[in-house]
């Protein structure tokens, strides 16, 4: 289903007062999930005012939802609305929640007060606790139009698996190297004037930033694979796709353990190719 059709269906549910109280919007970051969620929440509130619309985003150096932030969120959920008679909450990057934070949130998600809407946003639903996933109605938004298209299709990935994986590794390494050079150039003056200990800390920060940004390339590829097979499962419920999410997780774990991306990707694509119908 196209995104416009999904949004129209949500609007119809709102107008009929049948919108579920707990939703999970998933999809690529550049789709604009937060904007979509804000528009849905405002229509549900029947108001363009944002006083009863609350946003929870990751915080701190680690960029996580801390237990303290989640407790404040729970307190706000249980307070009376200000103007609209109801309240809407959006949790951005919901997968960036510590297990303790996620567990603290479970009861509120399962039994929120009346007239409360909670929308979770995530580009990595495989990182959410199963107990949270089971409580949500998941709505998947796909890239379309001018948005980024998935970079995985069997045609471009299975024709020469070794070459596809090698080329991806090559592009990954080149982008990572260029990003590191840009950051070092940007902080050159600071690095030059810093004491050795401080310079080492800055260099470690640069290395960490580069690694996180580089892994987004991997995440986007793995998410596009996940999106492709979820859609195939919807179209072909009788075909066995049950192992795909597990294979993707294993590939991601192998890469995060500093394993070569090329090898992990080759292994994953060979597993996926085995799902293709024989002709």
C-alpha positions as CSV (number, residue, x, y, z in Angstrom):
1,X,0.0,0.0,0.0
2,X,1.4,3.5,-0.9
3,X,2.1,5.9,1.9
4,X,-0.7,8.3,0.8
5,X,-3.2,5.4,1.0
6,X,-1.9,4.5,4.5
7,X,-2.3,8.0,5.7
8,X,-5.8,8.2,4.2
9,X,-6.8,5.0,6.0
10,X,-5.5,6.4,9.3
11,X,-7.5,9.6,8.7
12,X,-10.6,7.5,8.1
13,X,-10.0,5.6,11.4
14,X,-9.7,9.0,13.2
15,X,-12.9,10.3,11.7
16,X,-14.7,7.1,12.7
17,X,-13.1,7.2,16.2
18,X,-11.5,3.8,15.6
19,X,-7.8,4.7,15.6
20,X,-5.9,2.3,17.9
21,X,-4.4,4.0,21.0
22,X,-0.9,2.5,20.3
23,X,0.8,2.6,16.9
24,X,4.3,1.8,15.6
25,X,5.4,3.6,12.4
26,X,8.4,1.9,10.8
27,X,10.4,2.8,7.7
28,X,13.5,4.6,6.5
29,X,14.5,7.8,8.4
30,X,14.3,10.0,5.2
31,X,10.6,9.1,4.7
32,X,9.7,11.7,7.4
33,X,8.1,9.5,10.0
34,X,8.0,12.2,12.6
35,X,6.2,14.6,10.3
36,X,3.7,11.9,9.4
37,X,3.1,11.1,13.1
38,X,2.7,14.7,14.0
39,X,0.1,15.3,11.3
40,X,-1.8,12.1,12.4
41,X,-1.6,13.2,16.1
42,X,-2.9,16.7,15.3
43,X,-5.8,15.4,13.3
44,X,-6.6,13.0,16.2
45,X,-6.4,15.9,18.7
46,X,-8.7,17.8,16.3
47,X,-6.3,20.8,16.8
48,X,-3.3,22.4,15.3
49,X,-2.2,23.4,18.8
50,X,0.8,21.4,20.1
51,X,0.2,22.0,23.9
52,X,-1.3,18.4,24.1
53,X,1.2,16.9,21.7
54,X,4.4,15.6,23.3
55,X,7.6,14.3,21.7
56,X,10.1,12.0,23.4
57,X,13.6,11.9,21.7
58,X,16.8,10.2,22.6
59,X,19.2,12.2,24.8
60,X,22.6,12.4,26.2
61,X,26.0,11.4,24.7
62,X,24.8,7.9,24.0
63,X,21.6,9.1,22.3
64,X,19.4,6.8,24.2
65,X,16.0,7.0,26.0
66,X,17.1,6.9,29.6
67,X,15.0,5.4,32.4
68,X,14.7,8.9,33.9
69,X,13.2,10.3,30.6
70,X,10.8,7.4,30.3
71,X,9.6,7.9,33.9
72,X,9.0,11.6,33.1
73,X,7.1,10.5,30.0
74,X,4.9,8.1,32.1
75,X,4.1,10.9,34.5
76,X,3.1,13.2,31.7
77,X,0.9,10.5,30.2
78,X,-1.0,10.3,33.5
79,X,-1.5,14.0,33.8
80,X,-4.7,15.6,32.6
81,X,-4.8,17.3,29.1
82,X,-4.3,21.0,28.9
83,X,-6.7,22.1,26.1
84,X,-7.8,19.4,23.7
85,X,-9.4,17.0,26.2
86,X,-7.0,14.3,25.0
87,X,-3.2,14.0,24.6
88,X,-0.9,12.5,22.0
89,X,2.6,11.3,22.5
90,X,5.3,10.5,19.9
91,X,8.4,8.4,20.8
92,X,11.1,9.0,18.2
93,X,13.8,6.4,17.5
94,X,11.9,4.0,19.8
95,X,14.6,1.3,19.3
96,X,17.1,3.5,21.2
97,X,15.6,2.5,24.5
98,X,17.5,0.8,27.2
99,X,15.9,-2.6,28.3
100,X,15.1,-1.1,31.7
101,X,13.4,1.9,30.0
102,X,11.5,-0.4,27.7
103,X,10.3,-2.6,30.6
104,X,9.2,0.5,32.6
105,X,7.1,1.6,29.7
106,X,5.3,-1.7,29.1
107,X,2.4,-1.2,31.5
108,X,1.7,2.3,30.2
109,X,1.7,1.0,26.6
110,X,-0.7,-1.8,27.5
111,X,-3.1,0.2,29.7
112,X,-2.8,3.9,29.0
113,X,-5.4,6.3,30.4
114,X,-8.4,7.2,28.3
115,X,-8.1,9.7,25.5
116,X,-4.4,9.0,25.0
117,X,-2.6,8.2,21.7
118,X,1.0,6.9,21.6
119,X,2.9,6.6,18.4
120,X,6.3,4.9,18.3
121,X,8.7,5.6,15.5
122,X,11.5,3.3,14.4
123,X,13.7,2.5,11.5
124,X,14.9,-0.7,13.2
125,X,11.9,-2.5,14.6
126,X,14.1,-5.6,14.9
127,X,15.8,-3.9,17.9
128,X,12.5,-3.4,19.8
129,X,11.6,-5.8,22.6
130,X,9.1,-8.4,21.4
131,X,6.9,-7.4,24.4
132,X,6.6,-3.9,23.0
133,X,6.1,-5.1,19.4
134,X,3.3,-7.4,20.4
135,X,1.4,-4.4,22.0
136,X,1.6,-2.2,18.9
137,X,-0.3,-2.0,15.6
138,X,2.7,-1.8,13.2
139,X,2.3,0.4,10.1
140,X,5.2,0.2,7.6
141,X,5.9,3.2,5.4
142,X,7.9,2.5,2.3
143,X,10.2,4.8,0.2
144,X,8.4,6.1,-2.9
145,X,8.4,9.1,-5.3
146,X,11.4,11.3,-4.7
147,X,12.4,9.4,-1.5
148,X,15.2,6.9,-1.4
149,X,14.3,3.5,-3.0
150,X,15.5,0.3,-1.4
151,X,18.9,-0.6,-2.6
152,X,18.2,-4.4,-2.3
153,X,16.4,-6.4,-5.0
154,X,17.2,-10.0,-6.0
155,X,18.0,-8.9,-9.5
156,X,20.9,-6.6,-8.5
157,X,22.0,-8.6,-5.5
158,X,21.9,-12.2,-6.5
159,X,23.3,-12.0,-10.1
160,X,26.8,-11.9,-8.7
161,X,26.8,-12.1,-4.9
162,X,30.6,-11.9,-4.5
163,X,30.8,-8.8,-6.7
164,X,27.8,-7.1,-5.0
165,X,29.4,-7.7,-1.5
166,X,32.8,-6.6,-2.7
167,X,31.4,-3.4,-4.2
168,X,29.4,-2.6,-1.1
169,X,32.5,-3.1,1.1
170,X,34.5,-0.8,-1.3
171,X,32.0,2.0,-1.1
172,X,31.6,1.6,2.7
173,X,35.4,1.9,3.2
174,X,35.7,4.9,0.9
175,X,32.8,6.8,2.5
176,X,34.2,6.1,6.0
177,X,37.7,7.3,5.1
178,X,36.3,10.5,3.5
179,X,34.2,11.2,6.5
180,X,37.1,10.7,8.9
181,X,39.3,13.0,6.8
182,X,36.5,15.7,6.7
183,X,36.2,15.6,10.5
184,X,39.9,15.7,11.1
185,X,40.2,18.7,8.8
186,X,37.3,20.4,10.6
187,X,38.9,19.9,14.0
188,X,42.5,20.4,12.8
189,X,43.0,23.6,14.7
190,X,41.5,22.2,17.9
191,X,43.6,19.1,17.7
192,X,46.8,21.1,17.1
193,X,46.2,23.2,20.2
194,X,45.1,20.5,22.5
195,X,47.2,18.7,25.1
196,X,48.0,15.0,24.2
197,X,45.4,13.6,26.5
198,X,42.7,15.9,25.2
199,X,43.8,15.3,21.6
200,X,43.4,11.5,22.2
201,X,39.9,12.0,23.5
202,X,38.9,14.1,20.4
203,X,40.4,11.5,18.1
204,X,38.4,8.8,19.8
205,X,35.2,10.9,19.5
206,X,35.9,11.3,15.8
207,X,36.5,7.6,15.3
208,X,33.3,6.8,17.2
209,X,31.3,9.3,15.1
210,X,32.7,8.0,11.9
211,X,31.9,4.4,12.9
212,X,28.3,5.2,13.8
213,X,27.7,7.1,10.6
214,X,29.3,4.4,8.5
215,X,27.1,1.7,10.1
216,X,24.1,3.7,8.9
217,X,25.0,2.5,5.4
218,X,24.9,-1.1,6.6
219,X,21.6,-0.4,8.5
220,X,20.0,1.0,5.4
221,X,20.9,-2.0,3.3
222,X,19.7,-4.5,6.0
223,X,16.5,-2.5,6.5
224,X,15.9,-2.6,2.7
225,X,16.3,-6.4,2.7
226,X,13.9,-6.7,5.7
227,X,11.4,-4.4,4.0
228,X,11.6,-6.4,0.7
229,X,10.9,-9.8,2.4
230,X,8.2,-8.4,4.7
231,X,6.4,-7.2,1.5
232,X,7.0,-10.6,-0.1
233,X,5.6,-12.4,2.9
234,X,2.5,-10.2,2.7
235,X,2.1,-11.0,-1.0
236,X,3.0,-14.7,-0.7
237,X,1.9,-15.9,2.8
238,X,2.5,-19.6,1.9
239,X,6.2,-19.1,1.1
240,X,8.7,-19.6,4.0
241,X,10.3,-16.3,5.0
242,X,10.4,-17.0,8.7
243,X,14.3,-17.1,9.0
244,X,15.0,-13.8,7.3
245,X,14.9,-11.6,10.4
246,X,17.1,-14.0,12.2
247,X,19.6,-14.1,9.3
248,X,19.7,-10.3,9.2
249,X,20.3,-10.0,12.9
250,X,23.2,-12.6,12.6
251,X,24.7,-10.6,9.8
252,X,24.5,-7.3,11.8
253,X,26.0,-9.0,14.9
254,X,28.9,-10.3,12.8
255,X,29.6,-6.9,11.4
256,X,29.3,-5.2,14.8
257,X,31.9,-7.6,16.1
258,X,34.3,-6.0,13.5
259,X,33.9,-8.8,11.1
260,X,34.4,-7.9,7.4
261,X,31.2,-6.5,5.9
262,X,31.9,-8.3,2.6
263,X,32.0,-11.8,4.2
264,X,28.9,-11.2,6.4
265,X,27.0,-9.8,3.4
266,X,28.0,-12.7,1.1
267,X,26.8,-15.2,3.7
268,X,23.5,-13.4,4.2
269,X,22.8,-13.1,0.4
270,X,23.6,-16.8,-0.1
271,X,21.0,-17.7,2.6
272,X,18.4,-15.3,1.0
273,X,19.1,-16.7,-2.5
274,X,18.0,-20.1,-1.2
275,X,14.5,-18.7,-0.7
276,X,14.1,-17.8,-4.4
277,X,11.8,-20.1,-6.3
278,X,13.7,-22.5,-8.6
279,X,13.1,-21.9,-12.3
